Amino acid sequence: MAKLIWAVIQEGDADAALAALRAHKIGVTQMSTSGGFMRKGNVTLIIGVDEARMDEAITILRESCQTHVKVDGLPPLRPAAGDDLAAGAAVFVLDLCNDQYLPVGDAGGKT
């Protein structure tokens, strides 16, 4: 069964996460978002994978999206004991039924 991974990550982690996913040939769509979970600039990644590659995609996100220290007015810092932390990512995984997963076209231009 196909899976849809919806990951809200910190803006500072987006380049590393996108590069790692693409290096592993995992398709991803990026949307710039803000507010909500992290109250700062963030990026929402939409990833469609077969169930067999779901753990691989989540591992890539886990390794690319680090926990950061929240300090108003400063860029994210790496955490130390006792710091006020911001999550590295909020990840949701949804099942896609076969009739909901409709690839459109292909690299050869056929539809």
C-alpha beads as a LAMMPS data file, in Angstrom:
LAMMPS data file: protein, C-alpha beads

111 atoms
110 bonds

1 atom types
1 bond types

-500.0 500.0 xlo xhi
-500.0 500.0 ylo yhi
-500.0 500.0 zlo zhi

Masses

1 110.0

Atoms # bond

1 1 1 0.000 0.000 0.000
2 1 1 1.293 3.468 -0.837
3 1 1 1.941 5.961 1.964
4 1 1 1.697 9.733 2.055
5 1 1 4.168 11.337 4.446
6 1 1 3.268 14.882 5.470
7 1 1 6.257 16.427 7.286
8 1 1 6.371 19.931 8.756
9 1 1 10.042 20.785 9.244
10 1 1 12.001 23.847 10.251
11 1 1 13.002 26.116 7.382
12 1 1 16.690 25.744 8.272
13 1 1 16.518 21.967 7.786
14 1 1 14.723 22.046 4.418
15 1 1 17.768 22.062 2.110
16 1 1 19.390 19.081 3.849
17 1 1 16.141 17.093 3.948
18 1 1 15.323 17.780 0.290
19 1 1 18.840 16.912 -0.864
20 1 1 18.868 13.658 1.117
21 1 1 15.424 12.579 -0.118
22 1 1 16.341 13.358 -3.727
23 1 1 19.700 11.556 -3.385
24 1 1 17.733 8.446 -2.408
25 1 1 15.362 9.002 -5.351
26 1 1 12.378 9.663 -3.096
27 1 1 9.961 12.112 -4.707
28 1 1 9.026 15.106 -2.618
29 1 1 6.955 18.265 -2.992
30 1 1 7.884 21.314 -0.904
31 1 1 5.484 23.999 0.345
32 1 1 6.588 27.043 2.341
33 1 1 4.398 27.409 5.423
34 1 1 4.446 29.218 8.782
35 1 1 2.823 29.173 12.185
36 1 1 1.015 26.211 13.660
37 1 1 3.340 23.555 15.028
38 1 1 6.595 25.472 15.231
39 1 1 5.443 29.117 15.317
40 1 1 8.257 30.114 12.952
41 1 1 9.021 29.785 9.263
42 1 1 8.747 26.165 8.312
43 1 1 8.436 23.983 5.256
44 1 1 5.882 21.269 4.622
45 1 1 7.129 18.279 2.648
46 1 1 4.685 15.940 0.939
47 1 1 6.268 12.586 0.153
48 1 1 4.605 9.694 -1.642
49 1 1 6.310 6.318 -1.156
50 1 1 5.552 2.624 -1.317
51 1 1 5.169 1.053 2.106
52 1 1 8.521 -0.712 1.637
53 1 1 10.333 2.673 1.536
54 1 1 8.407 4.435 4.307
55 1 1 10.968 3.685 7.035
56 1 1 13.782 4.846 4.738
57 1 1 12.042 8.194 4.144
58 1 1 11.339 8.706 7.847
59 1 1 14.949 7.856 8.734
60 1 1 16.138 10.487 6.238
61 1 1 13.841 13.062 7.851
62 1 1 15.012 12.066 11.341
63 1 1 18.660 12.488 10.321
64 1 1 18.081 15.749 8.404
65 1 1 15.746 17.555 10.805
66 1 1 17.404 18.355 14.089
67 1 1 15.963 19.679 17.324
68 1 1 16.850 23.369 17.733
69 1 1 17.008 25.811 20.622
70 1 1 14.307 28.498 20.593
71 1 1 15.843 31.943 21.121
72 1 1 13.783 34.943 19.999
73 1 1 15.568 37.080 17.423
74 1 1 18.389 34.595 16.753
75 1 1 18.798 31.822 14.189
76 1 1 18.207 28.264 15.487
77 1 1 21.019 26.847 17.605
78 1 1 21.914 23.263 18.500
79 1 1 20.547 22.233 21.929
80 1 1 22.287 21.939 25.281
81 1 1 20.892 20.565 28.541
82 1 1 18.004 22.655 29.900
83 1 1 17.390 24.666 26.710
84 1 1 13.896 25.572 25.453
85 1 1 13.630 23.245 22.441
86 1 1 11.799 23.403 19.126
87 1 1 10.909 20.085 17.519
88 1 1 12.910 18.942 14.505
89 1 1 9.819 17.833 12.593
90 1 1 6.159 16.934 12.901
91 1 1 5.561 13.884 10.688
92 1 1 2.220 12.342 9.732
93 1 1 1.869 9.135 7.709
94 1 1 -1.352 8.342 5.845
95 1 1 -2.379 5.209 3.977
96 1 1 -3.298 5.687 0.326
97 1 1 -5.713 3.245 -1.245
98 1 1 -4.773 2.161 -4.765
99 1 1 -7.576 4.233 -6.297
100 1 1 -6.288 7.371 -4.533
101 1 1 -2.745 7.143 -5.890
102 1 1 -2.838 8.271 -9.522
103 1 1 0.552 8.952 -11.104
104 1 1 0.078 11.322 -14.037
105 1 1 2.309 10.968 -17.079
106 1 1 5.846 9.625 -17.105
107 1 1 9.350 10.675 -18.101
108 1 1 8.658 9.613 -21.683
109 1 1 5.806 12.096 -22.030
110 1 1 3.048 9.476 -22.309
111 1 1 -0.157 9.948 -20.376

Bonds

1 1 1 2
2 1 2 3
3 1 3 4
4 1 4 5
5 1 5 6
6 1 6 7
7 1 7 8
8 1 8 9
9 1 9 10
10 1 10 11
11 1 11 12
12 1 12 13
13 1 13 14
14 1 14 15
15 1 15 16
16 1 16 17
17 1 17 18
18 1 18 19
19 1 19 20
20 1 20 21
21 1 21 22
22 1 22 23
23 1 23 24
24 1 24 25
25 1 25 26
26 1 26 27
27 1 27 28
28 1 28 29
29 1 29 30
30 1 30 31
31 1 31 32
32 1 32 33
33 1 33 34
34 1 34 35
35 1 35 36
36 1 36 37
37 1 37 38
38 1 38 39
39 1 39 40
40 1 40 41
41 1 41 42
42 1 42 43
43 1 43 44
44 1 44 45
45 1 45 46
46 1 46 47
47 1 47 48
48 1 48 49
49 1 49 50
50 1 50 51
51 1 51 52
52 1 52 53
53 1 53 54
54 1 54 55
55 1 55 56
56 1 56 57
57 1 57 58
58 1 58 59
59 1 59 60
60 1 60 61
61 1 61 62
62 1 62 63
63 1 63 64
64 1 64 65
65 1 65 66
66 1 66 67
67 1 67 68
68 1 68 69
69 1 69 70
70 1 70 71
71 1 71 72
72 1 72 73
73 1 73 74
74 1 74 75
75 1 75 76
76 1 76 77
77 1 77 78
78 1 78 79
79 1 79 80
80 1 80 81
81 1 81 82
82 1 82 83
83 1 83 84
84 1 84 85
85 1 85 86
86 1 86 87
87 1 87 88
88 1 88 89
89 1 89 90
90 1 90 91
91 1 91 92
92 1 92 93
93 1 93 94
94 1 94 95
95 1 95 96
96 1 96 97
97 1 97 98
98 1 98 99
99 1 99 100
100 1 100 101
101 1 101 102
102 1 102 103
103 1 103 104
104 1 104 105
105 1 105 106
106 1 106 107
107 1 107 108
108 1 108 109
109 1 109 110
110 1 110 111
